[in-house]
Amino acid sequence: MANPARWRVVREDDNGNLYVLADDLDEAGARRLVLEFEARAHKQSYYAVPAPLED
């Protein structure tokens, strides 16, 4: 049986640098966390993205 897709939350700062804030989440959890960060009204952008598959 295949593992469900895992997601991560990344932050993009004003210079375009990306930082992983949370990893190994399900999609719904990652999207909820993005909404929580966005509600804080920081300048940075937050994204929920699929985590890369590991071999």
C-alpha positions, 0 to 999 in steps of 0.5 A: 500500500502506498503512503499518503502524500506528505506536505510541508509549509514553506515561507518566502521572505522579501528576498525570495529565500524559501524556508521550511517551517513544517514538514511531514503534514497531511495536505489539510494540516499544511493548509490550516497552518498556512492560514494560521501564519497568514492571519498574523499579517507578516510580510512574508508569503506562506505556501503548502507544497507537496514534500518530495518523495524519498527513495 
